[in-house]
Amino acid sequence: MKKLLLFLLFTATILVSQAQNKKPTKEETIKYLNTLAQGSLGKSWSAGEGAINFVQITDKSVTMQTVKGCVRTWNNIPWHEYDSSHMYQNKMIVSFKQSMLTKYGCPDVEANNSKQLAFEFNDPEDSFYIFLASDKMENFKKAIHRLSEIAKEENKDPFKN
């Protein structure tokens, strides 16, 4: 009976220690980044475009939309090429070693058509930004770093030494 009790205690200790060492998955990390990104809601990225009312981070893109319908999307984000993050005013700027495609546009308010964009541009950029509360910056950096680690592991060449 003592041996059984000792075995169960030993097994429980091992399971607890392994659970504490487990790193978040890609999905958990993206969910956490989205939670932090909710700090962008209500902020404006420029004067005439209105406050941000939608933010979404996925494994491929970051999208922000304002109450006036302006949309900025950074597509094909090279998470595995993450370079650095830094704070500028109230924005976290996340930089990469390679470019991604940025799409930006605002609705044609003259034509009263919220689906038609009055202007739109696509530019390659090597960074995206997101508004965050200053006390969330360090957590956001750590989560971006974790997502980068996951992406590097996924993009690893299995035949390379």
C-alpha positions in Angstrom: 0.0 0.0 0.0 2.9 2.4 0.8 4.5 1.6 -2.5 1.3 2.3 -4.4 0.9 5.6 -2.5 4.5 6.6 -3.2 4.1 5.7 -6.9 0.9 7.8 -7.2 2.6 10.7 -5.5 5.6 10.5 -7.7 3.4 10.3 -10.9 1.4 13.3 -9.8 4.6 15.3 -9.1 5.9 14.5 -12.6 2.6 15.5 -14.3 2.5 18.8 -12.4 6.1 19.7 -13.3 5.5 18.9 -17.0 2.4 21.0 -17.0 4.3 24.0 -15.6 7.0 23.7 -18.4 4.5 23.5 -21.2 4.6 26.5 -23.6 1.5 28.0 -25.1 0.4 26.7 -28.5 0.1 28.8 -31.7 -3.7 29.1 -31.2 -3.3 30.0 -27.5 -0.7 32.6 -28.4 -2.9 34.2 -31.1 -5.9 34.2 -28.8 -3.8 36.0 -26.1 -2.5 38.6 -28.6 -6.1 39.3 -29.7 -7.0 39.8 -26.0 -4.2 42.3 -25.6 -5.1 44.0 -28.9 -8.5 44.9 -27.6 -6.7 47.8 -26.0 -6.7 49.4 -29.5 -10.5 49.8 -29.5 -11.5 53.4 -29.2 -8.1 54.8 -30.4 -7.6 56.6 -33.7 -4.7 56.0 -36.0 -5.2 59.4 -37.7 -7.5 62.4 -37.2 -10.2 62.0 -39.9 -10.7 58.2 -39.8 -12.4 57.8 -36.5 -11.8 55.4 -33.6 -10.8 51.8 -34.1 -13.8 49.5 -33.5 -12.3 46.2 -34.7 -8.9 44.5 -34.3 -8.0 40.9 -35.3 -4.7 39.1 -35.3 -4.4 35.7 -37.1 -1.5 33.5 -38.1 -1.4 35.3 -41.5 -2.6 38.9 -40.9 -3.4 41.8 -38.6 -6.5 43.9 -39.4 -7.8 47.1 -37.8 -11.0 48.9 -38.8 -12.4 52.3 -37.7 -16.0 53.3 -37.0 -15.9 55.3 -40.3 -15.1 52.1 -42.2 -11.4 52.6 -42.9 -9.5 49.3 -42.9 -5.8 48.6 -42.6 -4.6 45.0 -43.1 -1.1 43.6 -43.0 -1.2 40.3 -45.0 1.3 37.4 -45.3 3.0 38.3 -42.0 6.4 36.5 -41.8 6.2 35.6 -38.1 9.3 33.4 -38.6 11.2 36.6 -39.7 10.4 38.6 -36.6 13.1 41.2 -35.9 12.0 43.5 -33.0 9.3 45.3 -31.2 9.4 48.8 -29.8 7.1 51.5 -28.5 6.4 54.7 -30.3 4.0 57.1 -28.6 1.0 54.8 -27.8 1.8 52.2 -30.5 3.7 48.9 -30.4 5.6 48.6 -33.7 6.5 45.1 -34.7 9.3 44.8 -37.3 10.3 41.9 -39.5 13.4 41.0 -41.6 11.2 40.6 -44.7 8.3 42.6 -46.1 4.5 41.9 -46.0 1.7 43.4 -48.1 -0.3 46.2 -46.5 -3.7 47.1 -47.8 -5.4 50.3 -46.6 -8.5 52.1 -47.7 -11.5 54.2 -46.5 -15.1 54.1 -47.8 -16.3 56.4 -50.5 -18.5 58.6 -48.3 -19.3 60.9 -51.3 -21.1 58.0 -53.0 -22.7 56.8 -49.7 -21.4 53.4 -50.4 -19.6 51.8 -47.4 -18.4 48.9 -49.5 -16.7 50.9 -52.2 -13.4 52.3 -51.1 -12.6 56.0 -52.1 -9.0 55.2 -52.0 -6.9 52.1 -51.5 -3.3 51.3 -51.7 -1.1 48.2 -51.4 2.4 48.7 -50.2 5.1 46.3 -49.0 6.1 47.1 -45.4 8.4 45.5 -43.0 6.4 46.3 -39.8 2.9 46.7 -38.5 1.7 48.6 -35.5 -1.0 48.2 -32.9 -2.2 50.5 -30.1 -1.7 49.0 -26.7 -2.0 50.1 -23.1 1.6 50.8 -21.8 1.3 48.1 -19.1 0.5 45.5 -21.8 3.6 46.2 -24.0 6.0 43.7 -22.5 3.4 40.9 -22.5 2.6 41.7 -26.2 6.4 41.5 -27.0 6.7 38.2 -25.2 3.7 36.7 -27.1 5.0 38.0 -30.5 8.4 36.4 -29.6 6.6 33.1 -28.8 4.6 33.2 -32.1 7.9 33.8 -33.9 9.5 30.7 -32.2 6.5 28.6 -33.2 6.7 29.9 -36.8 10.4 29.2 -37.0 9.8 25.6 -35.8 7.0 25.2 -38.4 9.3 26.5 -41.2 12.3 24.5 -40.2 13.8 22.5 -43.1 13.8 18.9 -41.9 16.7 18.0 -44.3 19.0 20.8 -43.2 21.7 20.0 -40.6 
